[in-house]
Amino acid sequence: MLSAHRRFVTPQTNETIEALAARALPGEPLDAAIDRIKSYNMHIFVMRRPAGLLLGSDVVFVEPPLQ
């Protein structure tokens, strides 16, 4: 049996956090989706310069850590 994994996406070429949030979490208000993604991926928004720069090799989690 395979273990459960967190859902994630990878950014498309030149994709912004806004576009990624709209694509990954459709139906959720954009500001809430961005906040959720930021909280699950602090390494992208705290450690990177410029903050929030998305790279095609990033793994961007779209749900919280599994219990």
N, C-alpha and C positions, 0 to 999 in steps of 0.2 A: 504494500500500500504506500502510495506517495504521501509525503507530508504536505500540509497546506502552505501556500506561499502568499505573500502580500501581492495585491494587484499593482502593476507598474506600467508605465509607458516610457518610450524614448522620444525625445524631441525630434521634430522634423526640421529640415534645413531652415535656418533663420527664424524659427518659431519663438514667439515671445511667451512669457508665463501666462499672459491673458489668453492667447490662442490655445496654448496647451490645456489650460484649465477648462476652457469652453469645450474642447474636444474630449478630454478625459472624463469630465464630470458634467455631461449635458443635463439640462433640466434643473441644475442647482444655480442659484444666483451667482453671478460671476465673482463678486467680491468674496463671498463665502467659499467658493471653490478655490480661489487663489489663496485665501488664508489657510484652508485645509492643506493644500499642497505645500505651502511654506512651512507649516508646522510639522509635516512628515519628512521634510527634506532640508533641514536647517543648514546642512553642509553647503548647499548651493547658495543660500542667501546670507550666510554669516562669513564663511571662509573665502568665497570667491570674489574677485574684483574684475569688472564691476559686479556688484551684488546682483544675483538673479540671472547672470549670463548662463544660458543653456547651451550645452554642447551636445552634439549628436550621439556621443558615447555615454551620456548621463542615463542613469536609471532613476526615474522620478516616480516615487511611490505615491499612489493615489488613494491609499487607505492606511489606517493606523497599524502599528505593529500588532502581530497576532499574539494572543495570550497563550 
